[in-house]
């Protein structure tokens, strides 16, 4: 969803106007915040996305248990309004320091730690139905991309295919970036930076005419938003490749279906059409990688059992894969494919998988 900076500012102002009107009418100042607890999160099977339910909580200034959080919500809201008016962007950490101060006449601080200010941002994001990046609050850069794509970023044209070995660093804020041209048949997102480096050096993205992305672990919001936009705006298939373990598969699930922590923005961060390309436990036997497996730890087994219980992992193919991991008692990293040769992943494994549509849903 693309909305203008003025619309975002108006949503922030509407929150303030509502509080001001209550004060004028000598009513208790309150704001409504959607509930983000597990009890209000559901899986939309039709859209294949996690989403928030309709429950809302009331935050009141006159309630001694809520007055501090109410004050913090107003402070952060006003700060975001000022950022939008001045067309400035800042980090979550900078915002915390900008708003941390002593409350006059008391021994209380507005915020004691960033762990207090970060959840307030999510509350405002949820209440206004905008991304925090649209509030001009950015997180650290994580993730890289390369491909035959030209974008416009704050007035500069950037060609992802002409940035050398580094590729384009994916920022947390994708809202002000426009696509000038996109020439690709699909998007391939890999968990590991090492796999990205191998594929980039082999020019896999050129040979296959694809966009190559690395999330460098759990996908940051910027990576997830980029995949979402490439899928929705350019109708590109998205394939995900992670280690063959429960944590890698969870990375896939967050990209595809969204996460519980950010269920309120799954429609902008999730990519329901994503398919899992590999690595799988089934691949280990097929490609003779048994000697390069790692024994599953108790935490791996526990995580795999948790995934089995998630509604979005109930599909037969995933249940079989998770059962196979529990039966074999091992896992494998993407780097295990290098045991077949450094170019095996780009010259044999991936082309065969894609040609045969050997995906998990």
Secondary structure, 3 states (H helix, E strand, C coil): CCCCHHHHHHHHHHHHHHHHHHHHCCCCCEEEEECCCHHHEEEECCCCEEEECCCEEEEECCCCCCHHHHHHHHHHHHHHHHHHHHCCCEEHHHHHHHHCCECCCCCCECCCCHHHHHHHHHHHHHHHCCCHHHHCEECCCCCEEECCEEEEECCEEEEHHHCHHHCEECCCCCCCEEEEEECCCEEEEECCHHHHHHHHHCCHHHHCCEEEEECCCCCCHHHHHHHHHHHHHHCCEEEEECCECHHHHHHHHHHHHCCCCCHHHHHHHCCCCCEEEECCHHHHHHCCCHHHCEECCHHHHHHHHHHHHCHHHCCHHHHHHHHHHHHHCEEECHHHHHHHCCCHHHHHHHHHHHHCCCCEC
